[in-house]
Amino acid sequence: DDWNLTDTPCNWYGVTCRYGQVTGISLQNNKLQGTLPALNALTHLQDISLHNNLLSGSIPDLSALTHLRTLSLYLNQLTGPIPELTALTQLAELQLQTNQLSGPIPELNALINLQKINLNGNKLSGPIPELSNLTQLQNLHLADNLQLSGPIPDLTALTQLQTLSVNNNLLTGPFPDVSTLTQLQWLKLGKNPLTGSIPDLRRLANLQILYLSNTQLSG
């Protein structure tokens, strides 16, 4: 409603404004097609919610959106790499799952306000980057990329973590140290060639799901 019919975008469907500046674009579930436009001019944006559409092409540069809190582009047909995100220090939710994104996971350790990362079901490859600064992180989902490799990084500082899903990749090395993750409810490491023994998990009193099938864990 009202898109391109008026020159007052703050009145358009799905657009939120504050003091005349666009702060949110929420157009999920609208069967949108085509590529994402350049958004860097909208420097007051806090929320981009375009999930469950038919968007294609690459994610544009978002480095000017330093107030962004939510980036929700899941369930589209996006391709190419995840762009550099280090300037988005206010970001709390990064939801890019179920696309066709490829290449490495970018540096995320500067995004200290992140609470949710979901990159499931893409074609990402290479190692999982350092995440030790993300002490507010509650959900980390990197499953079903098939090509993430190398060891699982140190997660002991992520004491608020409730769900950890990295299953169905090529991750190697030992079972990660999860002894400090006492809020953990889901732990999904299956379908990775992990080796070594399963540690004592008795401190994980909130654990509901433990998925370790199709690994090389022993003992």
Backbone as CSV, one residue per row, in Angstrom:
resi,resn,N_x,N_y,N_z,CA_x,CA_y,CA_z,C_x,C_y,C_z
1,ASP,0.844,-1.197,0.000,0.000,0.000,0.000,0.878,1.245,0.000
2,ASP,0.513,2.163,-0.894,1.104,3.509,-0.993,2.507,3.554,-1.581
3,TRP,3.150,2.399,-1.801,4.506,2.432,-2.342,4.501,3.059,-3.744
4,ASN,5.365,4.063,-3.915,5.541,4.775,-5.199,4.306,5.559,-5.621
5,LEU,3.286,5.609,-4.794,2.107,6.415,-5.096,2.175,7.775,-4.417
6,THR,2.948,7.857,-3.351,3.141,9.128,-2.660,4.634,9.353,-2.473
7,ASP,5.001,10.573,-2.137,6.410,10.880,-1.857,6.652,10.989,-0.354
8,THR,5.830,10.274,0.413,5.963,10.256,1.876,6.176,8.819,2.330
9,PRO,7.382,8.295,2.159,7.634,6.876,2.465,7.319,6.487,3.900
10,CYS,7.272,7.434,4.801,6.946,7.087,6.179,5.495,6.622,6.320
11,ASN,4.690,6.832,5.285,3.309,6.348,5.278,3.142,5.054,4.489
12,TRP,4.219,4.548,3.913,4.121,3.335,3.104,4.008,2.108,4.004
13,TYR,3.332,1.096,3.485,3.197,-0.174,4.195,4.578,-0.770,4.491
14,GLY,4.776,-1.195,5.726,6.017,-1.861,6.101,7.178,-0.949,6.427
15,VAL,6.984,0.360,6.338,8.060,1.313,6.625,7.773,2.003,7.955
16,THR,8.750,1.984,8.842,8.644,2.659,10.135,9.603,3.837,10.151
17,CYS,9.138,4.959,10.671,9.971,6.159,10.740,9.946,6.741,12.148
18,ARG,10.979,7.512,12.409,11.039,8.284,13.638,11.688,9.625,13.318
19,TYR,11.007,10.693,13.667,11.480,12.048,13.366,11.811,12.203,11.888
20,GLY,10.982,11.595,11.043,11.154,11.743,9.607,12.237,10.900,8.978
21,GLN,12.899,10.049,9.764,13.947,9.170,9.252,13.458,7.718,9.254
22,VAL,13.761,6.984,8.181,13.363,5.588,8.092,14.184,4.768,9.086
23,THR,13.474,4.078,9.996,14.158,3.255,11.002,13.881,1.766,10.830
24,GLY,12.841,1.428,10.043,12.535,0.020,9.866,11.900,-0.268,8.525
25,ILE,12.266,-1.410,7.941,11.627,-1.926,6.730,11.219,-3.363,7.029
26,SER,9.913,-3.609,7.133,9.387,-4.928,7.477,8.443,-5.379,6.370
27,LEU,8.960,-6.153,5.447,8.198,-6.608,4.284,8.324,-8.120,4.134
28,GLN,8.337,-8.823,5.242,8.410,-10.278,5.197,7.113,-10.859,4.633
29,ASN,7.222,-12.058,4.038,6.053,-12.796,3.551,5.268,-12.022,2.492
30,ASN,5.962,-11.344,1.591,5.284,-10.528,0.589,5.566,-10.952,-0.847
31,LYS,6.213,-12.101,-1.047,6.514,-12.611,-2.388,7.344,-11.615,-3.209
32,LEU,8.192,-10.865,-2.536,9.066,-9.915,-3.226,10.089,-10.657,-4.077
33,GLN,10.375,-10.122,-5.265,11.349,-10.705,-6.173,12.403,-9.668,-6.528
34,GLY,13.489,-10.147,-7.146,14.549,-9.242,-7.559,15.647,-9.145,-6.523
35,THR,16.518,-8.175,-6.718,17.688,-8.028,-5.856,17.462,-6.959,-4.799
36,LEU,18.256,-7.027,-3.749,18.191,-6.006,-2.707,18.815,-4.707,-3.211
37,PRO,18.166,-3.573,-3.024,18.750,-2.296,-3.438,19.817,-1.833,-2.453
38,ALA,20.554,-0.810,-2.828,21.484,-0.174,-1.896,20.682,0.459,-0.756
39,LEU,21.114,0.228,0.458,20.393,0.728,1.634,21.242,1.665,2.494
40,ASN,22.492,1.880,2.107,23.414,2.624,2.967,23.017,4.077,3.190
41,ALA,22.137,4.627,2.343,21.691,6.012,2.558,20.734,6.126,3.739
42,LEU,20.140,4.990,4.146,19.174,4.999,5.249,19.917,4.752,6.559
43,THR,20.691,5.724,6.959,21.654,5.531,8.049,21.007,5.393,9.421
44,HIS,19.690,5.625,9.520,19.006,5.460,10.801,18.299,4.101,10.912
45,LEU,18.475,3.243,9.927,17.810,1.941,9.951,18.214,1.124,11.179
46,GLN,17.203,0.589,11.849,17.430,-0.312,12.979,16.958,-1.730,12.682
47,ASP,16.017,-1.873,11.748,15.403,-3.174,11.498,15.218,-3.381,10.001
48,ILE,15.807,-4.452,9.460,15.544,-4.906,8.097,14.982,-6.310,8.204
49,SER,13.691,-6.453,7.930,13.016,-7.755,8.003,12.374,-8.040,6.650
50,LEU,13.091,-8.820,5.843,12.640,-9.157,4.491,12.604,-10.662,4.298
51,HIS,12.421,-11.400,5.374,12.470,-12.855,5.289,11.221,-13.421,4.615
52,ASN,11.406,-14.647,4.126,10.340,-15.400,3.459,9.788,-14.658,2.249
53,ASN,10.688,-14.314,1.341,10.336,-13.743,0.055,11.039,-14.552,-1.037
54,LEU,11.198,-13.968,-2.203,11.865,-14.629,-3.331,13.049,-13.781,-3.810
55,LEU,13.689,-13.094,-2.888,14.794,-12.202,-3.239,16.007,-13.007,-3.685
56,SER,16.733,-12.478,-4.668,17.904,-13.160,-5.224,19.065,-12.182,-5.312
57,GLY,20.203,-12.677,-5.829,21.381,-11.833,-5.906,22.100,-11.752,-4.576
58,SER,23.017,-10.826,-4.463,23.883,-10.734,-3.287,23.347,-9.732,-2.270
59,ILE,23.833,-9.848,-1.036,23.521,-8.877,0.013,24.411,-7.655,-0.205
60,PRO,23.838,-6.454,-0.321,24.664,-5.271,-0.597,25.497,-4.850,0.613
61,ASP,26.377,-3.905,0.397,27.163,-3.316,1.480,26.219,-2.655,2.483
62,LEU,26.396,-2.967,3.746,25.549,-2.423,4.808,26.365,-1.651,5.836
63,SER,27.597,-1.316,5.511,28.533,-0.794,6.512,28.136,0.560,7.091
64,ALA,27.265,1.305,6.402,26.844,2.605,6.923,25.690,2.502,7.913
65,LEU,25.132,1.313,8.076,23.937,1.144,8.916,24.342,0.815,10.350
66,THR,24.994,1.760,10.980,25.613,1.508,12.285,24.601,1.427,13.418
67,HIS,23.325,1.736,13.148,22.288,1.608,14.174,21.494,0.313,14.020
68,LEU,21.845,-0.511,13.036,21.052,-1.697,12.735,21.084,-2.688,13.895
69,ARG,19.902,-3.171,14.282,19.773,-4.143,15.361,19.318,-5.510,14.856
70,THR,18.515,-5.515,13.792,17.992,-6.764,13.247,18.232,-6.823,11.750
71,LEU,18.882,-7.895,11.290,19.040,-8.167,9.863,18.453,-9.547,9.617
72,SER,17.258,-9.570,9.052,16.498,-10.810,8.887,16.166,-10.994,7.412
73,LEU,16.952,-11.857,6.759,16.807,-12.103,5.319,16.615,-13.580,5.027
74,TYR,16.227,-14.351,6.002,16.157,-15.802,5.826,15.007,-16.195,4.893
75,LEU,15.102,-17.436,4.383,14.102,-17.979,3.469,13.941,-17.105,2.224
76,ASN,15.076,-16.855,1.559,15.100,-16.206,0.262,15.977,-17.047,-0.665
77,GLN,16.454,-16.451,-1.742,17.318,-17.138,-2.696,18.607,-16.352,-2.905
78,LEU,19.103,-15.760,-1.827,20.290,-14.912,-1.891,21.544,-15.751,-2.123
79,THR,22.474,-15.192,-2.899,23.717,-15.877,-3.242,24.907,-14.974,-2.938
80,GLY,26.105,-15.527,-3.132,27.314,-14.748,-2.905,27.711,-14.731,-1.446
81,PRO,28.730,-13.952,-1.104,29.248,-13.942,0.267,28.420,-13.079,1.203
82,ILE,28.556,-13.338,2.490,28.030,-12.431,3.509,28.967,-11.218,3.556
83,PRO,28.446,-9.997,3.449,29.336,-8.832,3.414,30.000,-8.562,4.760
84,GLU,30.963,-7.678,4.745,31.626,-7.236,5.966,30.598,-6.609,6.901
85,LEU,30.613,-7.016,8.169,29.600,-6.553,9.124,30.201,-5.876,10.353
86,THR,31.493,-5.700,10.408,32.142,-5.253,11.650,31.688,-3.878,12.126
87,ALA,31.151,-3.045,11.226,30.683,-1.713,11.637,29.329,-1.753,12.331
88,LEU,28.638,-2.885,12.263,27.269,-2.965,12.779,27.277,-3.395,14.240
89,THR,27.862,-2.571,15.077,28.128,-2.961,16.463,26.873,-3.021,17.328
90,GLN,25.734,-2.512,16.833,24.486,-2.593,17.583,23.674,-3.834,17.219
91,LEU,24.152,-4.625,16.253,23.373,-5.741,15.741,23.121,-6.778,16.836
92,ALA,21.834,-7.140,17.002,21.455,-8.156,17.985,21.018,-9.457,17.327
93,GLU,20.433,-9.373,16.114,19.954,-10.566,15.426,20.479,-10.595,13.999
94,LEU,21.141,-11.695,13.642,21.640,-11.933,12.291,21.015,-13.232,11.819
95,GLN,20.004,-13.124,10.955,19.260,-14.291,10.510,19.294,-14.369,8.981
96,LEU,20.169,-15.213,8.483,20.380,-15.359,7.041,20.166,-16.791,6.596
97,GLN,19.534,-17.607,7.412,19.404,-19.029,7.134,18.539,-19.301,5.900
98,THR,18.752,-20.489,5.328,17.966,-20.992,4.195,18.043,-20.041,3.009
99,ASN,19.269,-19.776,2.591,19.572,-19.094,1.345,20.606,-19.945,0.606
100,GLN,21.357,-19.339,-0.290,22.423,-20.038,-0.999,23.732,-19.260,-0.873
101,LEU,23.936,-18.669,0.283,25.132,-17.870,0.534,26.363,-18.765,0.589
102,SER,27.481,-18.238,0.084,28.703,-19.036,-0.003,29.889,-18.233,0.524
103,GLY,31.048,-18.903,0.570,32.247,-18.248,1.082,32.351,-18.381,2.582
104,PRO,33.304,-17.697,3.185,33.534,-17.843,4.629,32.541,-17.046,5.462
105,ILE,32.404,-17.440,6.720,31.684,-16.622,7.689,32.559,-15.411,8.002
106,PRO,32.037,-14.190,7.891,32.895,-13.017,8.132,33.227,-12.847,9.603
107,GLU,34.128,-11.947,9.885,34.481,-11.603,11.253,33.242,-11.063,11.979
108,LEU,32.944,-11.642,13.136,31.768,-11.239,13.912,32.119,-10.818,15.335
109,ASN,33.365,-10.957,15.721,33.742,-10.788,17.125,33.589,-9.356,17.628
110,ALA,33.482,-8.383,16.702,33.279,-6.989,17.106,31.820,-6.688,17.419
111,LEU,30.920,-7.599,17.070,29.482,-7.345,17.223,29.027,-7.831,18.590
112,ILE,29.442,-7.102,19.612,29.326,-7.584,20.987,27.890,-7.614,21.497
113,ASN,26.939,-7.038,20.746,25.541,-7.062,21.160,24.753,-8.206,20.534
114,LEU,25.417,-9.035,19.738,24.712,-10.137,19.089,24.120,-11.101,20.117
115,GLN,22.836,-11.411,19.921,22.160,-12.400,20.740,21.779,-13.630,19.931
116,LYS,21.612,-13.468,18.625,21.167,-14.574,17.779,21.928,-14.552,16.462
117,ILE,22.544,-15.689,16.114,23.171,-15.892,14.804,22.566,-17.155,14.216
118,ASN,21.943,-17.023,13.048,21.432,-18.208,12.363,21.852,-18.141,10.900
119,LEU,22.783,-19.024,10.539,23.279,-19.126,9.161,23.032,-20.526,8.619
120,ASN,22.121,-21.267,9.223,21.812,-22.630,8.798,21.452,-22.699,7.314
121,GLY,21.745,-23.850,6.695,21.202,-24.147,5.386,21.676,-23.245,4.274
122,ASN,22.967,-22.892,4.286,23.581,-22.164,3.194,24.691,-23.034,2.594
123,LYS,25.646,-22.414,1.929,26.783,-23.130,1.347,28.091,-22.531,1.841
124,LEU,28.094,-22.115,3.091,29.268,-21.471,3.673,30.383,-22.488,3.878
125,SER,31.620,-22.007,3.775,32.775,-22.899,3.873,33.859,-22.251,4.727
126,GLY,34.913,-23.038,5.022,36.010,-22.528,5.825,35.728,-22.651,7.311
127,PRO,36.563,-22.046,8.130,36.444,-22.226,9.579,35.365,-21.351,10.199
128,ILE,34.929,-21.750,11.392,34.084,-20.889,12.219,34.997,-19.837,12.853
129,PRO,34.701,-18.544,12.697,35.616,-17.529,13.224,35.573,-17.437,14.744
130,GLU,36.484,-16.682,15.289,36.540,-16.425,16.727,35.255,-15.724,17.169
131,LEU,34.677,-16.183,18.275,33.407,-15.640,18.765,33.467,-15.265,20.241
132,SER,34.642,-15.249,20.825,34.766,-15.164,22.284,34.264,-13.850,22.871
133,ASN,34.133,-12.782,22.056,33.631,-11.501,22.574,32.113,-11.440,22.640
134,LEU,31.447,-12.417,22.085,29.983,-12.356,21.962,29.320,-12.925,23.217
135,THR,29.542,-12.264,24.319,29.122,-12.799,25.614,27.618,-12.708,25.841
136,GLN,26.883,-12.003,24.970,25.432,-11.945,25.080,24.739,-12.955,24.171
137,LEU,25.519,-13.728,23.411,24.946,-14.634,22.427,24.130,-15.737,23.104
138,GLN,22.896,-15.922,22.615,22.017,-16.950,23.153,21.787,-18.100,22.171
139,ASN,21.848,-17.804,20.877,21.576,-18.818,19.856,22.637,-18.761,18.772
140,LEU,23.273,-19.905,18.503,24.280,-20.010,17.451,23.926,-21.207,16.579
141,HIS,23.509,-20.935,15.349,23.075,-21.975,14.420,23.868,-21.864,13.117
142,LEU,24.693,-22.868,12.864,25.537,-22.910,11.668,25.379,-24.241,10.944
143,ALA,24.296,-24.949,11.194,24.125,-26.314,10.690,23.837,-26.343,9.193
144,ASP,24.050,-27.512,8.597,23.626,-27.815,7.223,24.249,-26.896,6.179
145,ASN,25.467,-26.464,6.429,26.228,-25.784,5.388,27.085,-26.775,4.603
146,LEU,27.341,-27.925,5.193,28.041,-29.055,4.577,29.544,-28.852,4.449
147,GLN,30.019,-27.591,4.385,31.416,-27.340,4.057,32.182,-26.561,5.116
148,LEU,31.577,-26.210,6.238,32.347,-25.572,7.300,33.350,-26.583,7.848
149,SER,34.583,-26.137,8.048,35.653,-27.076,8.384,36.523,-26.524,9.507
150,GLY,37.469,-27.355,9.941,38.353,-26.958,11.030,37.712,-27.209,12.373
151,PRO,38.393,-26.855,13.443,37.873,-27.129,14.787,36.786,-26.135,15.190
152,ILE,35.971,-26.538,16.145,35.009,-25.619,16.763,35.800,-24.682,17.678
153,PRO,35.645,-23.357,17.536,36.477,-22.438,18.336,36.096,-22.465,19.812
154,ASP,36.901,-21.795,20.609,36.654,-21.698,22.050,35.333,-20.979,22.303
155,LEU,34.433,-21.645,23.000,33.109,-21.086,23.287,32.897,-20.826,24.769
156,THR,33.910,-20.989,25.586,33.722,-20.967,27.042,33.235,-19.618,27.570
157,ALA,33.475,-18.521,26.814,33.022,-17.201,27.271,31.551,-16.948,26.969
158,LEU,30.937,-17.817,26.192,29.551,-17.593,25.755,28.577,-18.207,26.756
159,THR,28.603,-17.696,27.960,27.888,-18.322,29.073,26.375,-18.153,28.996
160,GLN,25.868,-17.301,28.089,24.422,-17.133,27.922,23.860,-18.050,26.840
161,LEU,24.715,-18.838,26.200,24.291,-19.644,25.061,23.253,-20.688,25.472
162,GLN,22.140,-20.708,24.715,21.069,-21.663,24.973,20.974,-22.737,23.893
163,THR,21.306,-22.391,22.661,21.263,-23.372,21.575,22.546,-23.277,20.758
164,LEU,23.141,-24.427,20.478,24.341,-24.531,19.662,24.122,-25.650,18.648
165,SER,24.000,-25.270,17.371,23.770,-26.238,16.294,24.808,-26.015,15.208
166,VAL,25.735,-26.960,15.079,26.751,-26.886,14.017,26.777,-28.192,13.237
167,ASN,25.721,-28.979,13.339,25.678,-30.298,12.729,25.664,-30.241,11.205
168,ASN,26.080,-31.360,10.613,26.081,-31.544,9.164,27.051,-30.592,8.461
169,ASN,28.314,-30.687,8.869,29.396,-29.929,8.259,30.620,-30.842,8.164
170,LEU,31.802,-30.240,8.065,33.053,-30.998,8.001,33.963,-30.627,9.169
171,LEU,33.375,-30.309,10.306,34.150,-29.853,11.457,34.948,-31.002,12.066
172,THR,36.192,-30.710,12.417,37.104,-31.718,12.939,37.596,-31.306,14.321
173,GLY,38.440,-32.168,14.887,38.998,-31.868,16.186,38.164,-32.455,17.299
174,PRO,38.452,-32.065,18.541,37.790,-32.674,19.691,36.428,-32.054,19.976
175,PHE,35.718,-32.696,20.848,34.470,-32.175,21.409,34.787,-30.838,22.085
176,PRO,34.029,-29.763,21.808,34.370,-28.469,22.406,34.141,-28.463,23.908
177,ASP,34.839,-27.580,24.601,34.637,-27.404,26.033,33.330,-26.635,26.242
178,VAL,32.317,-27.306,26.766,31.021,-26.669,27.004,30.716,-26.597,28.499
179,SER,31.712,-26.789,29.325,31.490,-26.891,30.771,30.947,-25.606,31.376
180,THR,31.213,-24.454,30.731,30.727,-23.177,31.268,29.368,-22.780,30.707
181,LEU,28.858,-23.541,29.756,27.616,-23.166,29.063,26.419,-23.774,29.794
182,THR,26.210,-23.342,31.012,25.216,-23.976,31.886,23.778,-23.649,31.489
183,GLN,23.568,-22.677,30.565,22.223,-22.365,30.082,21.848,-23.189,28.852
184,LEU,22.771,-24.017,28.372,22.582,-24.719,27.108,21.400,-25.685,27.174
185,GLN,20.522,-25.567,26.148,19.366,-26.452,26.032,19.496,-27.399,24.838
186,TRP,20.085,-26.920,23.759,20.322,-27.734,22.558,21.816,-27.797,22.300
187,LEU,22.329,-28.990,22.052,23.719,-29.180,21.652,23.740,-30.167,20.494
188,LYS,23.917,-29.653,19.301,23.858,-30.468,18.091,25.197,-30.404,17.371
189,LEU,25.957,-31.506,17.465,27.280,-31.596,16.849,27.347,-32.717,15.820
190,GLY,26.250,-33.424,15.596,26.268,-34.622,14.758,26.631,-34.347,13.304
191,LYS,26.942,-35.431,12.592,27.320,-35.373,11.177,28.512,-34.459,10.952
192,ASN,29.528,-34.604,11.802,30.831,-33.967,11.662,31.879,-35.020,12.036
193,PRO,33.048,-34.999,11.402,34.087,-35.990,11.744,34.874,-35.615,13.002
194,LEU,34.166,-35.281,14.080,34.817,-34.957,15.347,35.435,-36.220,15.947
195,THR,36.535,-36.053,16.653,37.251,-37.192,17.237,37.477,-36.966,18.728
196,GLY,37.947,-38.009,19.391,38.207,-37.929,20.823,37.011,-38.398,21.616
197,SER,37.016,-38.105,22.897,35.998,-38.621,23.802,34.948,-37.562,24.133
198,ILE,33.819,-38.030,24.639,32.741,-37.151,25.087,33.037,-36.749,26.533
199,PRO,33.092,-35.453,26.821,33.443,-35.037,28.189,32.269,-35.204,29.148
200,ASP,32.535,-34.961,30.386,31.501,-34.949,31.419,30.559,-33.771,31.159
201,LEU,29.275,-34.051,31.013,28.285,-33.020,30.690,27.328,-32.761,31.853
202,ARG,27.655,-33.205,33.048,26.684,-33.143,34.143,26.340,-31.709,34.550
203,ARG,27.198,-30.720,34.206,26.905,-29.328,34.570,25.824,-28.716,33.669
204,LEU,25.509,-29.393,32.575,24.516,-28.867,31.634,23.120,-29.304,32.071
205,ALA,22.690,-28.772,33.192,21.440,-29.221,33.812,20.204,-28.822,33.015
206,ASN,20.335,-27.868,32.089,19.191,-27.426,31.288,19.119,-28.119,29.932
207,LEU,20.030,-29.034,29.668,20.110,-29.659,28.348,18.882,-30.510,28.062
208,GLN,18.292,-30.275,26.881,17.116,-31.029,26.445,17.412,-31.892,25.221
209,ILE,18.294,-31.415,24.333,18.610,-32.128,23.095,20.120,-32.270,22.988
210,LEU,20.583,-33.517,22.810,21.996,-33.808,22.593,22.102,-34.682,21.356
211,TYR,22.726,-34.139,20.313,22.773,-34.810,19.007,24.224,-35.006,18.612
212,LEU,24.692,-36.277,18.667,26.095,-36.594,18.393,26.242,-37.700,17.349
213,SER,25.186,-38.009,16.611,25.257,-39.126,15.681,26.181,-38.817,14.508
214,ASN,26.704,-39.891,13.891,27.556,-39.771,12.713,28.779,-38.891,12.964
215,THR,29.465,-39.159,14.073,30.767,-38.564,14.346,31.763,-39.701,14.559
216,GLN,32.993,-39.338,14.898,33.999,-40.347,15.226,34.382,-40.264,16.701
217,LEU,33.475,-39.740,17.499,33.714,-39.667,18.938,33.756,-41.089,19.505
218,SER,34.560,-41.256,20.514,34.774,-42.607,21.074,34.727,-42.555,22.581
219,GLY,34.781,-43.750,23.167,34.788,-43.832,24.617,33.382,-43.922,25.178
